[in-house]
Amino acid sequence: MLFLISGVLHIRYREGYYLSYPNLLPQRFRISLAYAVSDIQFALALAFLLDDFAKAAAVLAIVYLLLETLTIIYASVKRISIKRGNYSGAGPLYLVFKLPEQFFLMWWVYFFTYQSPHLLFK
């Protein structure tokens, strides 16, 4: 559900996500990237539901979450508000909440895919 909801939010708040990508990327690439990331998230959500693709999806999800962490750091330093699509965001204080959440999500994906997928059913 996390990747499904996040994919929808990338479409809904595309202007804010567009701003959160570094200026090193060309403008038209950043616009396309906002939509491509939502497609990637939809694909990950589907892949986690299919047993044959779950482990590959976990690796891709962790790589995606690492790259997203870099984007979150960039956006917080630039004070980007994703919802408003402008530069009125919370700033670096946002990282106090968001960085631990990102690392928890990476651990969660790894743990429940590789370590103990049936731990809850023993």
Long-range contacts (C-beta under 8 A, 24 or more apart in sequence): 1-45, 2-45, 2-105, 3-41, 3-42, 3-44, 3-45, 3-48, 3-61, 4-41, 4-42, 4-45, 6-38, 6-41, 7-37, 7-38, 7-39, 7-40, 7-41, 7-42, 7-45, 8-38, 10-34, 10-35, 10-37, 10-38, 10-41, 11-35, 11-38, 13-82, 13-83, 13-85, 15-85, 16-80, 16-81, 16-82, 16-83, 16-84, 16-85, 16-86, 17-82, 18-85, 19-75, 19-78, 19-80, 19-85, 19-86, 19-87, 20-71, 20-72, 20-74, 20-75, 20-78, 20-80, 20-82, 21-71, 21-74, 22-71, 22-74, 40-64, 54-113, 55-113, 55-114, 57-113, 58-109, 58-110, 58-113, 58-114, 61-109, 62-106, 62-109, 62-110, 65-102, 65-105, 65-106, 65-109, 66-106, 68-102, 69-99, 69-102, 69-103, 72-98, 72-99, 72-102, 73-99
